[in-house]
Each structure stands twice: as C-alpha cells, then as structure tokens.
Amino acid sequence: MQTTNGGAKAKDPVLVVVQLNGGNDGLNTLIPYADSQYYDSRPTIRIAEDDVLHLNDEVGLHPSMGELKTFYDEGKLAIFQGIGYPNPDRSHFRSMDIWHTSAPDEMAEDGWLGKTIHDIDPQADNPLLGVNVGRGLPRAFHLPGVSVASVSSIDSYGVLTGMSATTQRASALDVLSRMYAARDGQAEASFFIGQTGIDAQRGADTLRSAVKGYTPAVDYPAGNPLAASLKTVAQIKLADLGTRVFYTQIGSFDTHANQAEVHAGLWQRTSQAIAAFYADLKAHNANEDVILWVFSEFGRRVRDNGSGTDHGAGGAAFMIGDRIKGGLYGEYPSLQPSRQVEGDLAFNVDFRSVYATMLQRWLHVDPDPIVGGNFEQFDLIK
C-alpha cells in the first residue's frame, strides 16, 4: 500500500490487460483519413472520412469506437502508433509468445507478468496477486513458483466444488493438502505441482467467499463476452483481495474476410465493455488506481485482399485510465510504399518501452530484468 503526499493511504496500483486475439487491424482502428494512400490501398474496406471519429487533422478512430473517443476527449486514453518489435513475425503463436515473454530474439519460457508478480510478492504470500479471467492461462503469467488464478466463472471456480456436502469436501481437501505437503527429498517438479494445487485451493476459497457482496453499479452490455469478463474483474477488484494484475481476452480480430462487418462489431463490443467497466469502478470510487492496457500481437497488411486483410506488422495499442496522460504517442508509420516493410506498416514504438513504463511508473518494479534491457520510457502516467 502506497502513501500519498498528505500521509493518507493510497490504494495499490492495478493493471488490467485486454488481449485482442488474432491481430487487430491498426490501420482501420487508428485511421490516417487525411492520407490519400490509405484510400488507394484499401478500395473495399476503407472507412469514409466523414465516418471517422477525428482526433486531429490527420488521424481518427474507427466509427464503432465512440466510447473510447470519449476517453480520448477526456484526456484518459493514450494511443501508441505503429507499435511492434524488430524483425516482426507474422505467426500468431510466435508473435504472441514475443509479447508474452518480452523476448523477440529468443524462445523464452518465462512471462513478463509472471516475473512482475514474483517481483511484487517474492514469497508468494498472495495466490490472488494475479488473476486471469477466461479459460487457460496466458503465457505472460508463466513462471515457476508463481501461482495465478484462472477464473472462467466465479460460481464454479475452486477445487472439488462439485461436492455438495460441506463435510465431504472438507475431508477431500484435507487429503489433497496432505498429499501435496512438502516432504524431505521430494522432487522439485512434484513439489511445484503440489504447491500450485495448494495455492489454487487457498485462492479459490478466498475468492468465492470474498466477492459475494458485489453489486454492479451499471448495466454491463448483454451478450458481450468482454463485458462479462470485465464485470468479473470489477467484482474481484472491489473485493480488495490484493490482486494487482488482471488479464482477459477478446477475439477474433483475424479478419482475413468480411472485415468491415466483423471489425466494426468487435470494436463496438470492446469499447462498450471498457466504458461499462470504468463506469462501474467510478461508481464504487475505485477508478483512479486502475489502468487498462489493450494490445494485439500484430497489425494487418496495408493493402486489403478484397474482403479483409492479412497478417502484418506495426499496429495500434491503447492505455486507458484516470492517471493516464492521454494523447498520441509515437509517429504514425508512413504509408509510402518505399517506407513500408514488405507491404506492412513499419513499427515506430517498441512495445518493451511501454512495458517498461507501466512496470516502473505504475507498478513500481524494476523493468530492466523483466523486459530484457533498458528501454526508453514514456511520460504518460500522472
């Protein structure tokens, strides 16, 4: 817990990560509407200038991003233009691994958020310091010894929750704990698996009991998977369990075909979900200690393919929050064919600079060992 200049206790800063699965088309997200080459390159999926939500005299947002435009107008939305990394990889799996491990030049195992959680809580005292809302566990959280809760549904989350009888479940959990308790000479792998199970049990029971008092202050959009996930994030955040990092995902932004309709729907759901989430936090006086990071593994190619776009390189990413200095960061990549990279937008912002900024200036941890070097940071957090 931090202390403010006035001596009052300030809440620990919280990071919420939203992953746009599939490779979001940055060119139709942050649209260079004043550049004629945009229209020449995209005869079938271009967005008309009159429909673009203008941010300045050169670029604007997709018309389905009205709620995010409001955040921008309020100075609470930072947009990173041409974000990426050197020698881009157009494979979904490899590129996402790079973002998750912050290691473009090697096949790394450990995730950047796993390292972050270990730095914040080296003794692993809080099994709920990191929470993924969704199925599976993102590679970004991977680190031996770090336990992360992965919650699809709070009601069904837990260990042996299918047992209806309280005494029966308590007995089974006791057996489980003794099975996995540390023993002399126990193999490291077995101990790790066992400790993970014990942490999952401990975190699950704490989580399920703590969130029961939550009542949303807004109506989250129905039929919107991201809205449902962010509602769960708000529920856990407001339970004050010490969670510092949340993660969730929405997809698929892999718009090889029918992009105009699909992309519009995805951004409408994403924008509405984020707006509802922040309105809920604000109503509960919990908005100032949360920033939200929105990214995708890569952008799309400059030229459309007749119905959509194929895998590209430089894209757009977003940071949202009351403590964010809103605006455009980095230069918009040139659409000049001679300055493209094999038909893609070149990257202008290394994502590791944004990671380093969030780590040091928001989460207050040393970024260098986590991002693999010393990277220039942005002055974007108040």
C-alpha positions in Angstrom: 0.0 0.0 0.0 1.4 3.4 -1.0 1.2 6.6 0.9 0.1 9.9 -0.6 1.9 13.2 -0.1 -0.8 14.1 2.5 0.0 11.0 4.5 -3.2 9.2 3.7 -3.1 5.6 2.5 -3.4 5.2 -1.3 -4.6 2.1 -3.0 -2.0 -0.1 -4.7 -2.0 0.4 -8.5 -3.7 -2.2 -10.6 -3.1 -3.2 -14.2 -5.8 -4.8 -16.3 -4.6 -6.3 -19.6 -7.0 -6.9 -22.5 -5.6 -9.0 -25.3 -7.1 -8.6 -28.8 -6.7 -12.1 -30.2 -5.9 -12.6 -33.9 -4.1 -9.4 -34.9 -6.1 -6.3 -34.9 -6.0 -4.1 -38.0 -4.4 -1.0 -36.7 -4.9 0.9 -40.0 -8.7 0.6 -39.7 -8.5 1.2 -35.9 -6.5 4.4 -35.9 -7.3 5.7 -39.4 -5.0 8.1 -41.3 -8.0 9.7 -43.0 -6.0 12.6 -44.4 -3.6 10.4 -46.4 -4.8 9.6 -49.9 -2.7 6.4 -49.9 -4.9 4.9 -47.2 -7.9 5.1 -49.6 -5.8 3.9 -52.6 -4.6 0.9 -50.6 -8.0 -0.2 -49.3 -10.6 0.1 -52.1 -13.0 -2.4 -50.4 -12.6 -1.9 -46.6 -11.6 1.8 -46.3 -13.6 3.9 -43.8 -15.0 7.1 -45.3 -13.6 10.3 -43.9 -17.0 11.5 -42.8 -17.4 8.4 -40.7 -14.1 8.6 -38.9 -14.0 9.9 -35.3 -11.5 12.6 -35.8 -8.8 13.0 -33.2 -6.9 15.7 -35.1 -6.4 16.9 -38.7 -4.7 13.6 -39.7 -6.0 10.6 -37.8 -9.1 9.3 -36.2 -10.8 6.3 -34.6 -13.0 3.7 -36.2 -16.7 4.8 -36.0 -17.5 1.9 -33.7 -15.1 3.2 -31.0 -17.3 6.0 -29.8 -16.9 5.2 -26.1 -13.1 5.2 -26.5 -13.2 8.5 -28.3 -14.9 9.9 -25.2 -12.0 8.7 -23.1 -9.6 10.4 -25.5 -11.6 13.7 -25.3 -11.3 13.5 -21.6 -7.5 13.0 -21.7 -7.7 9.5 -20.4 -6.7 7.5 -23.5 -3.1 7.1 -24.7 -2.7 5.6 -28.2 0.5 4.1 -29.4 1.0 4.5 -33.1 2.9 1.8 -35.0 3.7 -0.4 -32.0 5.6 -3.6 -32.5 9.1 -5.0 -32.3 12.2 -5.5 -34.6 12.1 -8.3 -37.2 8.3 -8.9 -37.0 6.9 -12.4 -37.1 3.6 -12.9 -38.8 2.8 -16.1 -37.0 0.0 -15.7 -34.4 1.7 -18.1 -32.0 5.3 -16.8 -32.3 4.3 -13.2 -32.2 2.1 -13.6 -29.1 4.9 -15.5 -27.4 7.1 -12.5 -28.1 4.6 -10.1 -26.5 4.1 -12.5 -23.6 7.8 -13.1 -22.8 9.2 -9.7 -23.9 11.9 -11.6 -25.8 11.8 -11.0 -29.6 15.2 -12.6 -30.2 14.9 -15.9 -28.3 12.5 -18.6 -27.5 11.9 -17.7 -23.8 9.8 -19.5 -21.4 9.0 -17.1 -18.6 6.3 -14.5 -19.0 6.7 -10.8 -18.3 3.8 -10.7 -15.9 4.9 -13.8 -14.1 8.2 -12.0 -13.4 6.3 -8.9 -12.3 4.2 -10.9 -9.8 7.3 -12.5 -8.4 9.0 -9.1 -8.0 5.9 -7.7 -6.1 5.4 -10.8 -4.0 8.6 -12.9 -3.9 7.4 -15.1 -1.1 4.1 -15.9 -3.0 2.1 -14.9 0.0 -1.0 -13.9 -2.0 -2.2 -16.6 -4.5 -4.6 -14.0 -6.0 -2.0 -11.3 -6.8 -2.5 -12.2 -10.5 -5.9 -13.3 -11.9 -6.8 -14.4 -15.4 -10.4 -14.1 -16.4 -11.0 -16.8 -19.0 -10.0 -20.3 -19.9 -6.5 -21.5 -19.7 -3.5 -19.3 -18.6 -1.8 -16.8 -20.8 1.9 -17.4 -21.4 2.6 -13.9 -19.9 1.9 -15.3 -16.4 4.2 -18.3 -16.7 7.0 -18.5 -14.1 7.9 -21.5 -11.9 6.8 -20.7 -8.3 4.2 -18.1 -9.3 0.6 -19.1 -8.8 -2.1 -17.3 -10.8 -5.8 -17.9 -10.5 -7.6 -18.5 -13.8 -11.3 -17.9 -13.4 -13.9 -18.7 -16.0 -16.9 -18.4 -13.7 -16.6 -17.4 -10.0 -19.6 -19.5 -9.1 -17.9 -22.7 -10.3 -14.3 -21.7 -9.6 -12.5 -23.7 -7.0 -11.2 -27.1 -6.0 -13.6 -30.0 -5.7 -16.5 -27.7 -5.9 -18.7 -30.4 -7.4 -19.1 -31.9 -3.9 -22.3 -30.6 -2.4 -21.7 -31.9 1.1 -19.5 -29.5 3.1 -18.0 -32.2 5.3 -17.2 -34.4 2.4 -15.5 -31.6 0.5 -13.5 -30.6 3.6 -12.3 -34.1 4.1 -11.3 -34.4 0.5 -9.4 -31.1 0.6 -7.6 -32.3 3.7 -6.4 -35.4 1.9 -5.3 -33.3 -1.1 -3.3 -30.9 1.1 -1.5 -33.8 2.9 -0.8 -35.5 -0.4 0.9 -32.3 -1.7 2.6 -31.2 1.6 6.4 -30.8 1.3 8.4 -33.9 2.2 12.1 -34.5 2.6 13.7 -35.5 -0.7 10.6 -34.6 -2.7 11.4 -34.0 -6.4 11.3 -30.3 -7.3 8.7 -30.9 -10.1 6.4 -32.8 -7.8 6.7 -30.1 -5.1 5.9 -27.4 -7.7 2.8 -29.2 -8.9 1.7 -29.8 -5.3 2.3 -26.2 -4.2 0.4 -25.0 -7.2 -2.6 -27.2 -6.2 -2.5 -26.0 -2.6 -2.3 -22.3 -3.7 -5.2 -22.9 -6.1 -7.3 -24.3 -3.2 -6.4 -21.4 -0.9 -7.1 -18.8 -3.5 -10.3 -20.3 -4.8 -11.9 -20.4 -1.4 -10.8 -16.9 -0.6 -12.1 -15.6 -3.9 -15.5 -17.3 -3.8 -16.3 -16.1 -0.3 -15.0 -12.5 -0.8 -16.9 -11.5 -3.9 -20.4 -12.2 -2.7 -21.1 -8.7 -1.6 -20.6 -7.1 -5.1 -23.4 -5.4 -6.9 -22.6 -3.8 -10.2 -23.4 -0.1 -10.4 -24.1 -0.2 -14.2 -25.7 -2.5 -16.7 -23.0 -4.3 -18.5 -23.9 -4.9 -22.2 -25.7 -8.2 -22.5 -24.3 -10.9 -24.9 -20.9 -9.2 -24.7 -18.1 -11.7 -23.6 -15.6 -9.0 -22.8 -18.1 -7.1 -20.8 -18.8 -10.2 -18.8 -15.1 -10.7 -18.2 -14.5 -7.1 -17.1 -17.5 -7.4 -14.8 -15.7 -10.3 -13.1 -12.6 -8.2 -13.0 -14.5 -5.4 -11.2 -16.1 -7.9 -8.8 -12.7 -9.3 -7.8 -11.0 -5.8 -7.7 -13.7 -4.4 -5.4 -13.3 -7.4 -3.0 -9.9 -5.9 -2.0 -8.1 -9.2 -2.2 -4.8 -7.6 -3.2 -5.0 -8.5 -6.8 -2.6 -6.3 -8.8 -2.7 -7.8 -12.3 -5.8 -8.9 -14.2 -5.8 -10.4 -17.7 -8.6 -11.2 -20.2 -9.1 -11.6 -23.9 -11.5 -10.9 -26.8 -11.4 -12.2 -30.4 -11.1 -13.0 -33.1 -9.5 -10.0 -34.8 -8.1 -12.3 -37.5 -10.1 -10.6 -40.2 -9.0 -12.2 -43.5 -12.5 -12.0 -44.8 -15.7 -9.9 -44.2 -13.6 -7.4 -42.2 -15.9 -4.4 -42.5 -18.7 -6.0 -40.5 -16.6 -8.2 -38.2 -14.1 -5.5 -37.2 -16.9 -3.0 -36.5 -18.7 -5.4 -34.2 -15.5 -6.3 -32.3 -14.7 -2.7 -31.6 -18.2 -1.9 -30.7 -18.2 -4.7 -28.1 -14.7 -3.8 -26.9 -15.5 -0.1 -26.5 -18.8 -0.6 -24.8 -17.3 -3.2 -22.4 -14.5 -0.9 -21.3 -16.8 2.0 -20.8 -19.1 0.0 -18.6 -16.2 -1.3 -16.6 -14.8 2.1 -15.9 -18.3 3.5 -15.1 -18.7 0.7 -12.6 -15.3 1.3 -11.0 -16.0 5.1 -10.8 -19.4 4.5 -9.1 -17.5 2.4 -6.5 -14.8 5.1 -6.1 -12.2 2.6 -7.4 -11.3 4.1 -10.8 -8.2 6.1 -10.0 -5.9 3.1 -9.1 -6.6 1.1 -12.3 -5.1 1.4 -15.8 -6.1 -0.8 -18.7 -3.7 -1.9 -21.4 -5.1 -3.1 -24.7 -2.9 -4.8 -27.3 -2.8 -7.3 -30.2 0.0 -9.5 -31.5 0.4 -7.6 -34.8 -1.3 -5.2 -37.2 -2.5 -6.1 -40.7 -1.1 -5.5 -44.2 -1.5 -2.1 -45.8 -3.4 -3.3 -48.9 -6.7 -5.2 -48.4 -7.2 -8.6 -50.0 -10.6 -7.8 -51.5 -12.6 -8.6 -48.4 -10.2 -8.3 -45.4 -6.6 -8.0 -44.6 -3.7 -10.5 -44.0 -1.2 -10.6 -41.2 1.1 -7.5 -40.9 3.5 -5.8 -38.5 3.1 -2.4 -36.9 -0.2 -1.8 -35.2 -2.0 0.2 -32.6 -2.3 -0.2 -28.8 -4.1 1.7 -26.0 -3.7 2.6 -22.4 -6.7 3.9 -20.5 -7.3 5.4 -17.1 -7.7 8.5 -14.9 -4.0 8.6 -14.2 -3.0 8.4 -17.9 -1.9 11.4 -19.9 -4.0 10.9 -23.0 -2.8 11.6 -26.5 -0.9 10.1 -29.4 2.5 8.5 -28.7 5.0 7.8 -31.5 4.7 8.8 -35.1 2.2 7.3 -37.4 4.1 4.9 -39.8 4.4 6.1 -43.3 2.1 4.6 -46.0 4.7 5.4 -48.7 5.4 2.0 -50.4 9.2 2.7 -50.1 8.9 3.1 -46.3 6.7 0.0 -45.8 8.3 -3.3 -44.6 7.3 -5.9 -47.2 3.9 -4.4 -47.5 3.4 -3.7 -43.8 3.5 -0.6 -41.6 6.9 -0.3 -40.0 6.9 -0.3 -36.3 7.7 3.1 -34.6 7.2 2.2 -30.9 8.9 -0.8 -29.3 6.3 -2.5 -27.0 9.0 -3.1 -24.4 9.2 0.7 -23.9 5.5 0.7 -23.0 6.1 -2.4 -20.7 9.0 -0.6 -19.0 6.8 2.5 -18.5 4.0 0.5 -16.9 6.3 -1.5 -14.7 8.4 1.3 -13.3 6.0 4.2 -13.2 2.8 2.3 -12.4 3.6 -1.0 -10.7 6.8 0.4 -9.2 9.1 -2.6 -10.1 12.5 -2.6 -11.8 11.6 -3.1 -15.5 15.1 -4.0 -16.9 15.3 -7.7 -15.9 11.7 -8.2 -16.9 11.8 -6.6 -20.4 15.3 -7.7 -21.1 17.2 -4.4 -21.2 16.9 -0.7 -20.7 14.2 0.9 -22.9 13.2 4.5 -23.2 10.0 5.2 -21.2 7.0 7.5 -21.9 5.9 10.3 -19.7 2.3 9.2 -19.7 1.4 8.5 -16.1 0.3 11.3 -13.8 
